[in-house]
Amino acid sequence: MTAHLARRQSVVRGEAPWWLLPAMEDNLWEPVGAELVGLGRTSASVKIARDFTVETLTNWGLDELACDARLVVSELVTNAVRHAGEPTRLRLLHRASHVVCAVFDPKQQTPVVTDAGYFAESGRGLWLVESLSCSWGWRLDGQGKLVWAAFTAPFALDQSRTSA
């Protein structure tokens, strides 16, 4: 297995939606956002994050993104558990034509994209994230790192807001 650091810090593939980083850093959640805090360090936290993602996207009327987003969140949370100790939180944001899944962890270590061998049992997670999302990347700050993946989403209304 050959490991190499991704070439650009902050954005690996594509450009981040212009509103992503201020929204993540300053809790600017409008129009729609959801957060799962305290995921922990067990394999159960990966399942909890997947289920939270599917439920949230379904509530937002974005069922068609749920399968891909579920898999990407699973990879991001697994990487945080495996390489950073534990993820501190998962955020999902929906604005206009983007849905963003972001995982925070306490390590200042950048993600490493690997070239897994044919028979390797791991090492393909970030390639999977890249394949399923329209863009992904990370950002380091003094508290740790944010790893995110964005999806292009059709316009959908939050079903829970429209029923009131």
C-alpha positions as CSV (number, residue, x, y, z in Angstrom):
1,M,0.0,0.0,0.0
2,T,1.4,3.4,-1.0
3,A,0.3,6.4,1.1
4,H,0.5,10.0,0.1
5,L,-0.9,13.2,1.4
6,A,-3.5,14.8,-0.7
7,R,-2.0,17.7,-2.6
8,R,-4.2,20.6,-1.5
9,Q,-5.1,21.4,2.1
10,S,-8.7,22.5,2.6
11,V,-10.1,21.2,-0.8
12,V,-9.1,17.9,-2.4
13,R,-11.6,17.7,-5.3
14,G,-13.6,20.6,-6.6
15,E,-14.4,23.7,-4.7
16,A,-16.3,24.0,-1.5
17,P,-19.7,25.7,-1.6
18,W,-18.9,29.4,-0.7
19,W,-21.0,29.2,2.4
20,L,-19.6,26.0,3.9
21,L,-16.7,27.1,6.1
22,P,-18.5,30.2,7.7
23,A,-21.5,28.0,8.3
24,M,-19.5,25.3,10.0
25,E,-17.4,27.7,12.1
26,D,-20.0,30.2,13.1
27,N,-23.1,28.0,13.4
28,L,-24.9,29.8,10.6
29,W,-27.4,27.0,10.0
30,E,-30.0,28.7,7.8
31,P,-31.8,27.4,6.0
32,V,-31.4,23.8,7.2
33,G,-28.9,22.0,9.4
34,A,-28.7,19.1,11.8
35,E,-26.0,18.0,14.3
36,L,-25.1,14.8,16.1
37,V,-22.7,15.4,19.0
38,G,-20.5,13.0,21.0
39,L,-20.2,10.1,18.7
40,G,-17.7,8.2,20.7
41,R,-15.0,5.7,19.7
42,T,-16.9,2.5,19.0
43,S,-18.2,0.8,15.9
44,A,-21.7,1.7,17.2
45,S,-20.9,5.4,16.6
46,V,-20.6,4.6,12.8
47,K,-24.1,3.0,12.8
48,I,-25.5,5.9,14.8
49,A,-24.0,8.4,12.3
50,R,-25.4,6.5,9.3
51,D,-28.9,6.2,10.8
52,F,-28.8,9.9,11.7
53,T,-27.8,10.8,8.1
54,V,-30.6,8.8,6.5
55,E,-33.2,10.0,8.9
56,T,-32.2,13.7,8.4
57,L,-32.1,13.5,4.6
58,T,-35.4,11.7,4.6
59,N,-36.9,14.5,6.7
60,W,-35.5,17.0,4.3
61,G,-37.2,15.2,1.4
62,L,-33.8,14.2,0.0
63,D,-34.2,10.4,0.0
64,E,-32.3,10.0,-3.3
65,L,-29.1,11.2,-1.6
66,A,-29.5,9.1,1.5
67,C,-27.7,6.0,0.2
68,D,-24.5,7.9,-1.1
69,A,-24.4,10.2,1.9
70,R,-24.9,7.3,4.3
71,L,-21.8,5.6,2.8
72,V,-19.7,8.7,2.8
73,V,-20.6,9.5,6.4
74,S,-19.7,6.0,7.4
75,E,-16.3,6.4,5.8
76,L,-15.7,9.8,7.4
77,V,-16.7,8.7,10.9
78,T,-14.7,5.4,10.6
79,N,-11.6,7.4,9.6
80,A,-12.1,9.7,12.6
81,V,-12.5,6.7,14.9
82,R,-9.5,4.9,13.4
83,H,-7.0,7.7,12.9
84,A,-8.0,10.6,15.2
85,G,-9.3,8.9,18.3
86,E,-12.9,9.9,18.0
87,P,-15.2,12.1,16.0
88,T,-16.6,14.9,18.2
89,R,-19.6,15.7,16.0
90,L,-21.3,15.2,12.6
91,R,-23.0,18.1,10.9
92,L,-25.3,18.0,7.9
93,L,-26.2,21.2,6.1
94,H,-28.6,21.7,3.2
95,R,-28.5,25.0,1.3
96,A,-29.8,25.6,-2.2
97,S,-28.4,22.9,-4.4
98,H,-25.9,21.4,-1.9
99,V,-25.9,19.0,1.0
100,V,-22.7,18.8,3.0
101,C,-21.7,16.1,5.5
102,A,-19.0,17.2,7.9
103,V,-17.2,15.3,10.6
104,F,-15.1,17.1,13.3
105,D,-12.3,15.4,15.2
106,P,-9.6,16.6,17.6
107,K,-6.5,15.7,15.6
108,Q,-4.5,18.2,13.6
109,Q,-3.5,15.4,11.2
110,T,-4.6,15.7,7.5
111,P,-6.4,12.9,5.7
112,V,-4.1,10.6,3.8
113,V,-5.3,9.2,0.5
114,T,-3.8,5.7,-0.1
115,D,-3.4,3.5,-3.1
116,A,-4.6,0.2,-1.7
117,G,-3.3,-3.0,-3.1
118,Y,-5.6,-5.3,-5.0
119,F,-6.1,-7.6,-2.0
120,A,-6.0,-4.9,0.7
121,E,-8.9,-4.9,3.1
122,S,-8.8,-1.2,3.8
123,G,-7.4,2.0,2.3
124,R,-10.1,2.9,-0.2
125,G,-12.3,5.1,2.0
126,L,-11.3,8.5,0.7
127,W,-11.4,7.3,-2.9
128,L,-15.0,6.2,-2.2
129,V,-15.8,9.7,-0.7
130,E,-14.3,11.3,-3.8
131,S,-16.3,9.0,-6.1
132,L,-19.7,9.6,-4.5
133,S,-19.5,13.3,-3.7
134,C,-19.2,16.3,-6.0
135,S,-16.4,17.7,-3.8
136,W,-14.7,17.0,-0.6
137,G,-11.9,18.4,1.6
138,W,-10.8,19.3,5.0
139,R,-9.7,22.3,7.1
140,L,-7.4,22.4,10.1
141,D,-7.9,24.8,13.0
142,G,-6.5,25.1,16.5
143,Q,-9.2,22.7,17.8
144,G,-8.7,19.8,15.3
145,K,-10.0,19.2,11.8
146,L,-13.2,19.3,9.8
147,V,-13.5,16.8,7.0
148,W,-16.4,17.4,4.7
149,A,-18.1,16.1,1.5
150,A,-20.6,17.9,-0.6
151,F,-23.4,16.5,-2.7
152,T,-25.4,18.2,-5.4
153,A,-29.0,18.1,-4.3
154,P,-32.3,18.9,-6.0
155,F,-34.5,21.5,-4.3
156,A,-36.5,19.9,-1.6
157,L,-38.4,21.3,1.4
158,D,-37.9,20.2,4.9
159,Q,-41.0,18.0,5.4
160,S,-41.2,18.6,9.1
161,R,-41.4,22.4,8.5
162,T,-44.1,22.1,5.8
163,S,-46.4,20.0,8.0
164,A,-46.8,22.7,10.7
